[in-house]
Amino acid sequence: MNQQIREAQYAVRGELAIRSEELKNVCPMTGVNLPFSRVVGCNIGNPQALDQKPITFFRQVASLVEYPELLKEENAEIVSRLYPSDAVARAKLLLKHVGSVGAYSHSQGIPHIRENVAKFISERDGYAADPSKIYLTQGASAGVQLTLEMIIEHNKVGIMIPIPQYPLYTATLAVLDANPVPYYLDESKGWGLTTKELQRSFDEAVQKGIETRALVIINPGNPTGQCLTEDNMREIIEFCRKNKVILLADEVYQTNIYRPKDRPFHSFKKVLKSMGSDYEGFELISYHSISKGMIGECGRRGGYFECEGLCDTVLEQIYKISSISLCPNVQGQIMVDLMVDPPKKGDPSYEQYKKEYDDIYSSLIKRAAILEETFNSLEGCTCNSADGAMYLFPQIRLPKKAIEAARAAGKEPDHFYCMAMLESTGVCMVAGSGFGQVEGTAHFRSTFLPQPELFADFCSGIKNFHADFMDRYRD
Ligand SMILES: Cc1ncc(COP(=O)(O)O)c(C=O)c1O
């Protein structure tokens, strides 16, 4: 088999997640008494797995397009009792453009939906977007994988990635036999990013004979939650131009913004456009997804990427590669349409949509703050605030005896800590070693997605576990 596949590691679905699945399945069948009643998967940003309710309007439209019989005239009366009129109208409009959700669509994505994505981008940024440069995908992951495949020409190609990073990047680079070119985010400065560090990383790769072709920026960050300032983004664009690298902007958390006044989200597309005509032809690919934000429709696999500054011959090749997979799934595309064009003020569903959206949003802000406070209250633990995204990434200073016990078990110390937490609380987090971290440090990543009514128990479970763990291994 392809040995590159063996090389790839994907920590968020790694050993800890596998063990958590075993615990979920084994305990009811064997009746084994575990010290917890429920496994809580905080290893991945998967809101509906932790009981976040889907947005009603989105599911109403999705169900109507799935079963178009409901839209026939003879069913209008009964349907009007179950569905608001704007959900019915949207489903009819979508079906007019989609045909059947069971048919392959245009390989680049349904043109009507791409037009709506372009409208969304131009309203968000204040600069025009072109539907012909937008590709709908099976989640952002598929877009990232496809574009990396396009860029990686040989095994000396390097792609700059943040450390810590979301392991989609290291895993895909391993599969494609390319070189990660790591740049470090500065934990002491709220996971800040400097162009000095970018240049250091780029220059070091040159010394090793690596041809760096792209820079990945995750903004807001995963696992770090930092949100870039506009000035910082301009410097990054300048860095890319100077060093002739394409910028890959992973912006899947663009609506998960928790300090909107101090740290609002700016898209790279907008910042680039604001820099004027000198930057004409600058190459940027930006990714978005239905999996995050307040939508959390991870399982439907929908997303898109927008290409800026790529020449037509490259765009044609992207189309060719997309067409080899025939098309992104149609229900995922429909959810993209709903994400970029939700109910508007005055629509029958607007009030309910806004309430559901705002409730999730304000609760995420609260839960992020409570979990940060919890982590900062733990002995030996420090945690930066999340400006955005769905995670906290605290640093933990483990006692020497715990480190020795981990080494004796052949595990990284942070993995050892997370496994102990899983076995005693049922909470599954991911060890920092799965994301990359400064040598000699230990971290772990947790989502703050457990539902509000369970949150106090979730936090006290972590506190109790941590106190016991530290006592057990205290030097
Ligand atoms: C930074 C980042 N990019 C991409 C993805 C993949 O998202 P999708 O479900 O759209 O493939 C994730 C998922 O957690 C992520 O955190």
The ligand as an SDF file (V2000), in Angstrom:
LIG
                    3D

 16 16  0  0  0  0  0  0  0  0999 V2000
   -9.7060   24.9420   10.9120 C   0  0  0  0  0  0  0  0  0  0  0  0
  -10.5940   23.9210   10.3020 C   0  0  0  0  0  0  0  0  0  0  0  0
  -10.6350   23.8070    8.9750 N   0  0  0  0  0  0  0  0  0  0  0  0
  -11.4080   22.9010    8.3770 C   0  0  0  0  0  0  0  0  0  0  0  0
  -12.1970   22.0420    9.1040 C   0  0  0  0  0  0  0  0  0  0  0  0
  -13.0300   21.0250    8.3900 C   0  0  0  0  0  0  0  0  0  0  0  0
  -14.3460   21.3840    8.3680 O   0  0  0  0  0  0  0  0  0  0  0  0
  -15.4090   20.6400    7.4270 P   0  0  0  0  0  0  0  0  0  0  0  0
  -16.3450   19.9230    8.3290 O   0  0  0  0  0  0  0  0  0  0  0  0
  -16.0670   21.7580    6.6880 O   0  0  0  0  0  0  0  0  0  0  0  0
  -14.6760   19.7460    6.5100 O   0  0  0  0  0  0  0  0  0  0  0  0
  -12.1920   22.1100   10.4940 C   0  0  0  0  0  0  0  0  0  0  0  0
  -12.9890   21.1770   11.3060 C   0  0  0  0  0  0  0  0  0  0  0  0
  -12.9270   21.1190   12.4990 O   0  0  0  0  0  0  0  0  0  0  0  0
  -11.3650   23.0770   11.1090 C   0  0  0  0  0  0  0  0  0  0  0  0
  -11.3110   23.1960   12.4340 O   0  0  0  0  0  0  0  0  0  0  0  0
  1  2  1  0
  2  3  1  0
  2 15  2  0
  3  4  2  0
  4  5  1  0
  5  6  1  0
  5 12  2  0
  6  7  1  0
  7  8  1  0
  8  9  2  0
  8 10  1  0
  8 11  1  0
 12 13  1  0
 12 15  1  0
 13 14  2  0
 15 16  1  0
M  END
$$$$
